[in-house]
Amino acid sequence: MKTIKMVEVARSGEVESFHHGVAILINSSGEILKEWGDSDLSIYPRSALKPIQSLNLYKGGVAEALNLSDQLIAITTASHHSENFHQELISNWLDKMNLNEENLSCGHDWPWNLEDKFKTFLKYKKKRRIFHNCSGKHCGHLAVCKHKNFPIKNYQKKEHPIQKDLINLIQDLSEYKIQNIGVDGCTLPNPLIPLKNFALAAAKISDFKSLNENSNIAKRIFDSCIKFPEITGGTNSVNCILTKLSKGRIFFKNGAEGVFVALIPEKKSALAVKIIDGAARAAEVAIAGLISNLKIIDENELKKIIEKPIKNSANQDIGVMNFLL
C-alpha cells in the first residue's frame, strides 16, 4: 500500500510526529484528475457517506412528500456538534413524527463542545440520544420509515429495506460490488470500499444532471448543506468553515477515522482523503491543503488551516501542524 506523508507536527522547531494518507480527485466520468498514494486502499467512509445516505433517503420525491425544510435536509447530512439549534431541530422533528429519542438507534452521548457539555450536564445530568452527532441522520431514517410504512424497529440493520436500498445505490454510483459491510459508530451499516470508488460515487452526486431522476434531490441536498453549513457540523467545525470559505462552491463532509470528502459540482468531481492512522486533526489539514490546488478558496484563508498553530495550556504558540504537499 503506497501512502504519502501529508501532515507534519512540529514542536519548538523539531518534528514530533507526522501523518500518512491517501487521496484522490476524480470526476463523475471516472477520470482520475490527481492521485496521492494508492487510492485502491479500502476504507470505511464513515460519516463522509452521509450525502449519499441522504440521497438514498430522499430520492423518488420523498423529501417533497414529507415537506422537509432545507434545515432538516442539512441536519440529515450532518455530523453535528449538538449546539442548542441542533438540539431544537432534532427535538422538534421527533415531536412532529410523534416519536421520541428512544426510537433513535444511535447511542446516548454528550454535545461536542465543552461549554455545551457542561450546560447539558447541569440541565439533564445524563447523556441523551438527541445529542449524538448522527441523530439528524437517524431522524431522517425514522421519517422515511413512517412515510413508506417500513418497520421502525431495527431500521439500522443491513437487512432493513432502507439499508438494502443504500447498498444498491452505493454500488451503482461507485461501480463497485460491496463485499463487506461494517457497522458505523452510530449503529448504521457502513460499507468497506476502495477510496477511489467512494470518491467516484461522491463525484457522481456532485454532477447533478448525470443522476437523471435523482438530479433534483441531489442538488437540493448540496444546496441545503451550503446554505446551512453550521447545521452540517458546528459553528466552529472545520467542515463548516471550509464550506463557508468556498462561498457555496464546495460542500465539505468529514468522517471518523481520518476521512474527508469535498463535493465540487462546478468541476463535476470530488476530492476524498483518508489519513492512515485515523487522526481527524490531520484529515482537516490535509483536505484544506489538497483543495488549495484547485484555487477555489482564498489561499490566505486556507493557510490558517494548513499551517495550524499548536498551543500549550497557557495558550502560547509552541509549534505548528503543516500540510506537506
N, C-alpha and C positions, 0 to 999 in steps of 0.2 A: 504494500500500500504506500503510494507516494503522497507525502504531505509536505506542506510548505510552512516554514516558520513565519507566522503572521504578526504576532504581537509580542513585544518585549517589555519587561517590567524592570525598571532601574531604580535603585535606592542610593541616595548620596553619591551618584555618579557611577555606580557599579551595577552591572546586570545581576538581578536577584532571581529572576525566573523568566520563562518565555512559554508561548503557546503556539502549537502547530495546528494547522487547519487545512481544509479543502474547500474550494468554492468554484462556482460556475455561473457564467452569464450566458443564457440561452434564449432563443426566440421561439415563437409559437410553431414555427416550421421544423423545429428540432435542430436548427443550425447553432452550433456552439460558437458564440462570439468571443468568449475568452474563458480559459480554464486555469485554475491554480491547483496543482496536485491532481490526484486521480479521482474524478467525480463519479466513478463507478462504486465508490465506497457506499455501503448500505447503511442507512440511518433510520431512526425513528424521527419523523418530522416534529413530533410533539405538538405544541400549540401553534407552530408555524403552519400547521394543517388547517387552522380554523377558517380561513377564507374559502377553502374547498368544502369544509363541513357545512358552512353557511349556505353555499351554493346548493349542496345536496338537500338541505332542509327546505329551502325556499323556492326551488325550481318548480316549474309547472304551475305558476300562478298562486302558489301557497302564500307568499308574502302579501299579495293583494287581497286574497280571500280572508286572511287574518287581520287585514287592515293595520299592518305593522308600521310604526313610525320609523324614521331613519335612525333615531336613537336606539330603538330596540334591535334593529338590524346591526348597528355598530356594536352593541354590547354582546350580541350573539357571537361576534367575531373577536371578542376581547379576551385578553388576559389582564383583567382589571385589578386595580390596587385597592378596591373596596373603600374608596373615599365616600363621603356622605351621598353624593349624587349617584354613585354606583349602587349603593345600598337602597336608595329610594327607587331607582329604576327596577331593580330585582324584586323588591317587596311589592311594589305596585303591580308588576306583571303577574306575580304569583296570585295576588288578590283578585286580579281581573280574570284569571283562569279558575278561580275557586279552588286553588291548591295551596299547599303550604310548603315550607322549606324542607320538610321531611320527605317530600316527594322527589327531591333532588338526590341523585345518586352520588354526587361529589361529596367528599368528606367535610367535616367541620374544620374551620380554620379561623385565623385572625386576619385582620386587614394587613396590607403590605407595609405601610409606613408606621414608624414607631409611635408618632403622636396619635394616629388613628387607633392603634392597638391599645394605648392607654385609655382613650376615650371609650372604646367599646368594652374594655375590661371593667371600667368603673360603672358602665351602664348595664351590662349584661352578665358580667362575671364568668362568661364562658365563650368558647368558640361557637360559631354558627355556620351553617352551610351557605347562607347568603354571602358570607364574607369570602368564600372560596373564589379564587381568581377566575375559575371557569364556570361560575354559577350562571352567567348570562347565556353561555352556550347550552347549558343544561335546561334553562328555561325555554330556549328555542326548541329543544327536543320535546319537552312536555307539550308545548303549544302545537307542534306538528302531530304528535301522537293523538291529542284530543281531536284535532281537525280531521285526521284520516281514520279515526276510530281504531288506532293501533293500541295495544296494551301499554299502559304506563309502566307497569311493573317490568323490571328487567330491560328497560329501554337501552341500557348501557351494554347489554350483552351482544356479542358479534352475531348471534343468531337472530336478533331483532330485525324486522323489516327495514327500519331506518339505516341500521348499520350494514346490512347486506347491500342496500342501495348505494351507500357511501363507498364501499369497496369496489363495486362495479363502476362507479363514477371515477374513482381514482385510477382504476385500471384503464379505463377508456382515455382519460386525459393524459396519463403518464406513458401509455403504450408499454405497460409492464404488467406481467401476471404476478399478483401478490401471492407469495408462498407462506409468509409468516405474519401473523397479526398479534402484536403485543398489546398490553394494557397500559394506558396512559395514567399519569398521576391522579387524574380526576375520575378514573374508572372506565372511561370510554375506550373503544378499540383504537389502536394506532398501528398502522402497517409498517413493516420493515421494507424499505425501498431504496434503491440507489439514489444518491443525491442528484445525479443528472436527471433521472426520471421524475423525481419530485419537482425539480426546477422546471422541467418541461410542462408538467401539469399546471404549475403556477403561471408559467408564461402563457399558456392557452387561456386561462381565465383572465389574463391581462389583455388578451386580444379579443375583446368582447364580441365583435362581429363574427368571429370564427366559430362561436358557440351556437349559432343558429337559434333554436327556440329558447336557449338559456342565455342569450346575449343580454337581454334587458335586465334580468335579475343580477347577472354578474357585474354589469355596470353599476347597478344600484348599490350592490354591496360595497364596491370600491368607493363610489361617491359618498355613501353614508360614513365610511371609515375616515375619509379625508375631511369630511365636514365636521366630524366629532372625534378628533384624534385622542382627546383626553379620555373619552369613554373607552376607546380600544386598549388603553393601557392605564395611564395615570397622568396627573398634571405634570409630574417630573420624570415620567418614564422615557427612556431613550427612543422607543418606537414612536411615541407621540412627538417628541422633539424633532426627530428626523422627518417624520411625515409633514409637520408644520413647516420645517425649513425648505421642503421641496415645493411649497406653495401649491399643493394639490396634485403634483405630477407623479408622485410615488406614494404607495402605501407600504410601510414597513411593519412586519409582524415577527415578533420574537417567539422562540420556543425554548423549552427547557433543554438542558444538557448541551448548550452552546450552539443552538440552531437559530438562524435568522434568515428571513426571506424578504425581498423587496419586489413588489409588483409594479411594473413600469409600462403602462398602457401605450404611451406615445412611441415606444420602441417595440411594442408587442413582445415584450420579453420579461424575464425575471432573473434576479440575482439571488443565489442561495449560498449560504456558508454553513459549515459545520466545524466547530472547534473540537479537536480530538479529545482533549481532556474534559470537555463538558463545561468549561468555565464561561458563565454568562458575561462576565466583565470583558473577556477577550472577544466574544461574539459581537458585542456592542461596538467595540473599537474597530473590529475587522469589517463589519458591514458598512460603517461610515467611511473607512479608508477605501474599500473596494468601490463604493458608489462614487467616490470623488473622481474616478476615471471617466465618468460619464459627463462631467461638467454641468450637471443639472442644479446642484446645490452650491451656494457660495463657499469657496474654499476657506475663507476666514472663519465662517461659522462651523464648518466641519472640523477645522483644526482644534476646536475646543473639545472635540470628542476623540479625535485620532491622536492627539497629544494630551492625554488626560492626566492632570496633576495628581500626585499621591500625597495625601496629607496625614500627619500624625494626630494624636489625640488632642494636641494643643492647636490644631487647625493650621499648622505650619506646612508649607510645601517642602517635602523632603525627597521627592522622586517624581517619576513620570512613567506612564504606560503608553508606549508608542506603537503605531502601526508601521510595519517594516517594509511593505512592498511599494 
